[in-house]
Amino acid sequence: MEVKETKSEGLSRAFEVTIPASELSEKLDAKIEEIRPQMKLKGFRPGKVPAAHVKRMYGKSIMGDIIQEVVTSTSQEALDERELRPAQQPSIEPVSDIEKVAAGEEDLTYTMSVEIMPEFETSDVSALELERPVAEVSDEQVDEALGRLAENNNKYEPRRKGSKAKDGDAVVMDFVGKIDGEAFEGGSAENQTIVLGQGRFIPGFEEQLVGVKAEEETELNVTFPEDYPSADLAGKEAVFEVKVHEVREPKTPEIDDEFAQNFGLEDLDALKKVIREQIEAEHASMSRGKVKRALLDKLDEEYSFELPEGMVEAEFNQIWSQFEREKEAGNLDDEDKDKSEDELKVDYKKIAERRVRLGLVLAEIGRKAELVVSEEEVARALNQEASRYPGQEAQIIEFYRKTPGALAQIRAPIYEEKVVDHILEQATVTDTTVSREELEKEDDI
């Protein structure tokens, strides 16, 4: 194998690699000898097919596999010899006429372009000093959470006969929806219960039910939104003929031992303990998020080195695709709405660079600390991801197992959290007590 370096600029490298035809021919002969004993061809005894016949019949096909194997092994060998770590998969282009190479008439020559990982030294993470905001769980917070839990478990009891429905009441009714006097599919229901104010029906429907009484019949005039999922109904005016059977008012249950027992707990104290633990877990998660952000900010300030452009571009493309999806859905931040596309691209390019830089720094710290992600941890995360798709768990797991890039997306965040844990264990971290509101406050990007 002959390797010529044709480019060395910054993190970009390019090589021209040549493998003599004689070397490929030797590999072909060796491969034929390897498979010949197992071959069964008509007219020959098992294992006695002449090598020349195998070469004539299957030489080109076998050589195609050999060329692919040789390109893979020699490209990696060229990088290993020079102790180069590729930032992404190298780009390989054939120079030779592959048909002639397969026929043994020409040497195999290809070019390889690759961006390499930058070299930098990581500092001693034990020298880092960080503040971690923490918030105590007050009795008031537990009581508020209990109150919300009770409200979410309201029971509805019939209002006094003749009472008008109020916002928050449940109305039991039959209805038939019509457009231009004709009932439309999916627009009718019997004994349907609707809680007024929840906004689960098209705009105007629930609002017009405020004030109705049991046994009353009425008509609701509404207009389907322009973006309604059914194209046949989008933007159409409709009339719903309604017959009210019952109006029920919400009754918040008493917060006592019996209420706690509805959740399988022994008494109210046990329920309060569970709620307190849940809030403590929320606080711990937010505290970790805050100290992690502070850590990443410090690392971003500390390190400055050339980044592989391909990695930055790939990260930017991912960010920009997400931005376009948010834009299409009308979910852009007010700040982004006021910026031009060019300004936004500059901003998101900086975010992409930060993410790549921090990813490389964390990876290097993790490498030096010999941190690894176990198969058990990957399997656990994969099962958790698959559980988001009930009924399709097996297909989701199979997809990830057969798609290395997808499986890497499962492994990467686990590894990042391991590195963050490692740094926080080594660094000096001081807890600072703050309020729940301060803990919840989002940091500026």
Secondary structure, DSSP 8 states (H G I E B T S, - for coil): -EEEEEEEETTEEEEEEEE-HHHHHHHHHHHHHHHGGG---TTS-TT---HHHHHHHHHHHHHHHHHHHHHHHHHHHHHHHTT--BSS--EEEE-S-HHHHHTTSS-EEEEEEEEB--------GGG-EEEEEE----HHHHHHHHHHHHHHT-EEEE--TT----TT-EEEEEEEEEETTEEEEEEEEEEEEEETTS--SSTTTTGGGTT--TT-EEEEEEE--TT-S-TTTTT-EEEEEEEEEEEEEEE----SHHHHHTTT-SSHHHHHHHHHHHHHHHHHHHHHHHHHHHHHHHHHHH------HHHHHHHHHHHHHHHHHHHHTT---HHHHTS-HHHHHHHHHHHHHHHHHHHHHHHHHHHHTT----HHHHHHHHHHHHTTSTT-HHHHHHHHHH-HHHHHHHHHHHHHHHHHHHHHHHSEEEEEE--HHHHHS----
